Amino acid sequence: MRLLSALLIGLIFGIGIATSGMINPAKVLNFFDIAGNWDPSLAFVMGGALAVAIPGYRLVLVRKAPRFEPKFQLPDTKLIDVKLVSGSGLFGIGWGIAGFCPGGALPALGTLRPEALAFVASMILGLFIARGLKALAARSPQSA
């Protein structure tokens, strides 16, 4: 039941991303191009997402645990540090350059467009590089 639930939630999310146009890098880049060919329609998508997410979190988080997991997977800290800020900056820069974010790129794989395939392959490679760098930093004498 847990896998079926994850599949259905992912399917609903993917359909929403595809319907909103977020699998189209040109639409996303036009949203960021305020001084040029600006397309404000994604602001409505983001507003709609907030309109669902804010009350959704309030309703769900009153439970002791999710239905199919022993506990909620929430951040342990509210600390805003260099790692968080630099990661957010890299995410935004990548989204602005490529027109894809992970949430839009994964459903875009279904189109088999070369740019979606290249983005997801690069994203996976970046995850492995980041994991390797993190392990390397943990072993260095300066990290102790």
C-alpha positions as CSV (number, residue, x, y, z in Angstrom):
1,M,0.0,0.0,0.0
2,R,2.9,2.3,0.8
3,L,4.3,2.0,-2.8
4,L,0.9,2.4,-4.4
5,S,0.4,5.6,-2.3
6,A,3.7,7.0,-3.4
7,L,3.0,6.1,-7.0
8,L,-0.4,7.9,-6.9
9,I,1.0,11.0,-5.2
10,G,3.8,11.1,-7.7
11,L,1.4,10.7,-10.6
12,I,-0.8,13.5,-9.3
13,F,2.2,15.7,-8.8
14,G,3.6,14.9,-12.3
15,I,0.2,15.6,-14.0
16,G,0.1,19.0,-12.1
17,I,3.6,19.9,-13.2
18,A,2.9,18.9,-16.8
19,T,-0.5,20.7,-16.9
20,S,1.0,23.9,-15.4
21,G,3.7,24.0,-18.1
22,M,6.6,23.6,-15.8
23,I,8.0,20.8,-18.0
24,N,8.6,23.4,-20.7
25,P,11.9,25.2,-20.1
26,A,10.9,28.1,-22.3
27,K,7.8,28.8,-20.2
28,V,9.9,28.7,-17.0
29,L,12.6,30.9,-18.5
30,N,10.0,33.4,-19.7
31,F,8.7,33.6,-16.1
32,F,12.2,34.6,-15.0
33,D,12.6,37.1,-17.8
34,I,10.9,40.1,-16.2
35,A,12.6,42.7,-18.4
36,G,11.8,40.8,-21.6
37,N,9.1,38.3,-22.7
38,W,7.7,37.9,-19.2
39,D,5.1,35.2,-18.6
40,P,3.5,35.6,-15.2
41,S,1.3,32.5,-15.4
42,L,3.7,30.4,-13.2
43,A,3.0,32.8,-10.3
44,F,-0.5,31.5,-10.3
45,V,0.8,27.9,-10.2
46,M,3.0,28.8,-7.2
47,G,0.1,30.6,-5.6
48,G,-2.2,27.6,-6.1
49,A,0.5,25.3,-4.7
50,L,0.7,27.5,-1.5
51,A,-3.1,27.6,-1.2
52,V,-3.0,23.8,-1.0
53,A,0.2,23.2,0.9
54,I,-0.3,25.7,3.8
55,P,-3.7,24.2,5.0
56,G,-2.5,20.7,4.0
57,Y,0.5,20.9,6.3
58,R,-1.7,22.3,9.1
59,L,-4.1,19.4,8.7
60,V,-1.5,16.6,8.3
61,L,1.0,17.7,11.0
62,V,-1.6,17.4,13.8
63,R,-1.2,13.6,13.3
64,K,1.5,11.7,15.3
65,A,2.9,10.1,12.2
66,P,2.2,9.7,8.5
67,R,0.0,6.8,7.5
68,F,2.7,4.6,6.0
69,E,5.8,5.8,7.9
70,P,6.8,5.7,11.6
71,K,7.5,9.5,11.7
72,F,7.4,12.7,9.6
73,Q,10.6,13.5,7.7
74,L,11.0,17.2,8.7
75,P,14.2,19.3,9.2
76,D,15.8,19.0,12.6
77,T,16.9,22.6,12.6
78,K,15.7,26.0,11.6
79,L,19.3,27.3,11.3
80,I,20.0,29.3,8.1
81,D,23.7,28.4,7.4
82,V,26.1,28.7,4.4
83,K,25.2,25.2,3.2
84,L,21.5,26.1,3.0
85,V,22.0,29.5,1.4
86,S,24.6,28.2,-1.1
87,G,22.4,25.2,-2.0
88,S,19.4,27.5,-2.5
89,G,21.5,29.8,-4.7
90,L,22.8,26.9,-6.8
91,F,19.3,25.6,-7.2
92,G,18.0,29.0,-8.4
93,I,20.9,29.6,-10.8
94,G,20.5,26.1,-12.3
95,W,16.8,26.6,-12.7
96,G,17.3,30.0,-14.3
97,I,19.9,28.7,-16.7
98,A,18.3,25.4,-17.7
99,G,14.6,26.2,-17.2
100,F,14.3,22.9,-15.3
101,C,14.1,22.1,-11.6
102,P,14.0,18.5,-10.4
103,G,10.3,18.6,-9.9
104,G,9.7,19.7,-13.5
105,A,12.5,17.6,-15.1
106,L,11.4,14.2,-13.8
107,P,7.9,14.5,-15.4
108,A,9.6,15.9,-18.5
109,L,11.5,12.7,-19.0
110,G,8.2,11.3,-20.4
111,T,8.6,13.6,-23.4
112,L,12.0,12.1,-24.2
113,R,13.3,15.5,-25.1
114,P,17.1,15.6,-25.1
115,E,17.3,18.6,-22.8
116,A,15.2,16.8,-20.1
117,L,17.3,13.7,-20.4
118,A,20.6,15.7,-20.2
119,F,19.3,17.7,-17.2
120,V,18.3,14.6,-15.2
121,A,21.6,12.8,-16.1
122,S,23.5,15.9,-15.0
123,M,21.5,16.1,-11.8
124,I,22.2,12.5,-11.0
125,L,25.9,13.0,-11.7
126,G,25.9,16.1,-9.5
127,L,24.3,14.1,-6.6
128,F,27.1,11.6,-6.8
129,I,29.8,14.3,-7.0
130,A,28.2,16.1,-4.0
131,R,28.0,12.8,-2.0
132,G,31.7,12.1,-2.8
133,L,32.8,15.6,-1.8
134,K,30.9,15.4,1.5
135,A,32.5,12.0,2.3
136,L,35.9,13.5,1.4
137,A,35.3,16.5,3.6
138,A,34.3,14.3,6.5
139,R,37.6,12.4,6.3
140,S,39.8,15.5,6.1
141,P,41.6,16.5,9.3
142,Q,40.2,20.1,9.2
143,S,36.7,18.8,9.6
144,A,37.4,17.4,13.1
